[in-house]
């Protein structure tokens, strides 16, 4: 039997809703035997964007069945309140921060690698495989595709609203509080491999002759064997790192920092 419940979504979760349903309670007829997860995703909100669900005053998990007359309040990530004792959405947090990004976020992937975060790019991979691998490798899935985040296999994910890579990076760093975990210039921008310092004797045959004469400090990728040195490009990368780790400006368009 289908049940009618009252829903109220808070803060940025309203961005996923049609204008008529934003920022106030509304009634919704759920599918037969619908769970909380099914209901909120039918309304357009990926479950990975939700931190806390309260039904009739009690915190519940995603598997709770909707019954006639339920009052459902749905909250995003809390930035200033400790609600740990209330959380029933996920079994456990990820202890290591690793990412899987979809094919549309390649520039963001490179910026995350620049900051030292283990980041894979799902180029040419279907949604089922992307969600399966993200779950199997305990990676946070970053995507602009909300339907991908609704897949049952996805336990940790983030919908990236921003279009500019610099804004995308600022949003991810702020939402997940990652700035103190950054280890810049420790990963290959191309393949995600770990970089290690190499003497000139090891890389002479892999760099231009002029570079070999001008530089003595090199880093090599243990995966693709790409060689890095502190040439003119390094200053631009260093600027990107400084700006990212300094924190975002107050900008409501980023969904962070605003009142």
N, C-alpha and C positions, 0 to 999 in steps of 0.2 A: 504494500500500500504506500502511496506517495504521501510525504509529510510536508507541511508548510512550516517554515521556521523563520525567525527574525534574525537578520544578519547585520553586523556593523563592523566595517573595516576601518583601520586607523592609519594615520600618517601616509607614507608613500604607497601603501598598498592600494590606496584609492586611485592611483594612476592606472591601474589595470582595469578599473571598472568603467562602465558607461557613465556619462555625466549625471544622469538622473539618480544614480545609486551612491554617489560619492558623499562621504562625510556626514551621513545620517543613517539611522536604522531603516531597513527595508525588508519586506516580506518576500520570500522566494519559495517556490514549490520544487522540492528536491525530487530526484529520480527515486524509484522504488528501492528501498533498503540502502539508500545512499549513506556512505560514510562521510565524516567531516572532510576528508581529503577529496573525495569525489565532488562534494558540494562546492567547496571553495575553488576548485579547479574548473568546474563547470561555469562558475561565475567569472573565470578569467585570470585567477591569481595562482601562479605556480606555488606548490607547497614549499619549495626551497626558500621562498621569500618570507615565510612565516616563522616566527619565533615562539609565539604563545597563542593558544586557543583556549578560550574560556566559554563553557556552555553552562548556562543557568548558574553562574557564579563559581563553577569548579573548572580547574585546568584539566584538559583532556588530551589524548593523543589522536593521531590522524585516523585511527581505525574505529573511533567511536561512531556508532550509528545515529543518524538524525531521527528524532521522533517528533511527532506533532507538537507544536507549541514551543520548541526549543528556542532559546535566545543565545545566539552565537556571536561572540566578540573575537575578532582576529587581529593580532598585533604583529608588526614587523620586528626587526632586531632592536633591542633596547640598548642605547648608548650610555645612559647615565644611571640606570637603576639595576640593582642586583636582583634578578628574578630567578636565580638558579634553582631555588627550592620548588618553583612552580613548573619548571619546564618538563614537558612530557613528549615533545615532538620527536627528538632523536635519541638513540640509545647512548651515544657517546660522542664527544667532540673529536675532531681529527688532531692527533698529536703532532703530525708533521704537515706543514703547509705545502701542498703540491697542487698544481693546476692542470686542467684540461680545458683548452679554449676551442671554440668552434672555428670553422674556416673563415668566418668574416672578421675575426679578431686577431689576425696575424701580426699586426703592428703592436697590439697590446702584448702579445706573447713575447715579442722581442724586448719590450720594455721591462717586463717582469723578469726575463732572463738577465737583462742588464743589471737588475737589482739583486740577482743571485737566487731567484726562486725557480724551482724545478717546474718547468712549464712545457707541456706537450701541445701541439697544434693538430686538430683533427681534420686535416686536409683530405677531402675526397672519401670520408668515412661516413657510412649511414648512421642515422640517429640511434638505432638499436645498439650498434657496436660502440658508438661514442659513450652512451650511458652505461653500457656494460663495463667498458674498460675503466671509466672514471670511478665506478663503484668498486671494481676489483682492485684497482691500484690506490683506492682511497684518495682520490683527487677531487678538488673543488671544481665544479664545472662552471665555466664562465661563458655566457652566450647572450645573443640578442634574440634568440628564438624561445619564446615562452613555452611553446609546446614541447620542446626538448626537456625543459625543466620539470614538466608534469609527468614524465616517465617514472614508473614505480621504482626502477633501479636507482634513480638519482637520489642520494641522501643529502648531499651537500652541493649547493649551487648558488649562483648569483646572476640575476638578470642585469645586464649592463645596458643602461638606458642611453648613455652618452655616445656621441658619434666621433668626436676627436680623440685620438689615442692618448693624448696627454690628460684629457678629462677622464677617460676611462681608467687610466692608471691611478689618478688621484682618488677616484671613487672607490676602487678596489682596496687601495691602501688604507683609506679612512674607514670604510665599512668593516674591514676585517682586522683593523688595528695592527698593521704589518710593518710600520716604519722601523721599529726597533729590531725586527727580524731580518732586515735587508742586509745582504752581503755583496755589495756591488763589485762588478768585474771578476766574478768567480765562475761564470757559466758562458758557454759559447752562445752567441746570439743566433746562430744558424741551426745548430742541431741539439742544443740544450746540454751538451756534454760538459764535464767538469774541466776547468782550466788549471794548468799547473805551470810554474815558471820553468823556462828552458834556457840553457846557455846558448850563445850564438853558434857554437859548434854543432848543436843539434838541429838548428833551423836554417843554416846558411843556404842550403839548396832549396829552401821552400819560401824564401823572401826575395824581393828585388835586390839587385846588387847595391843600389844606392841606400836602401834601408839597412842592409848588412853593414855598410860603412858608417852609418850615422847613429845607429842605436845599439844598445847593449842589453837592454831588458826586454824579454819576450815572454809571452804566455802561449802555450799550445793547448789545443783541445784534445782530450783523450779519446774523443769519438771520431770526429771527421778530420782531425789533424790540422785544422785551420790555425794559423799563427796570428797573434795580435801583438801590436807594439804601440807605443804612445806617440803616434803621428799627429797630424793636424786634426784628424777626425776625433781624437781622444778628447780634445777640449769641448767639442759639441756634446759628446756622451757624458762628460763630467758635468756639464751644465744641466743636462736632462736629469742626472742623478740628484744634483743639489736641489733643483726645483721640486722634484718628487718627494724628497725626504724632508723638505722644509715644511710641508703641510699645505693644504689647499687654502685658497682665499675663501672668505665667506661668500658662498654662491648658491642660492637656492636651486639654480638650474642643475647643479651637480647632485642635488639630493643630500648634500652634506653641509654641515656648518651653519645652516640657516636656523632661524628661530621658529 
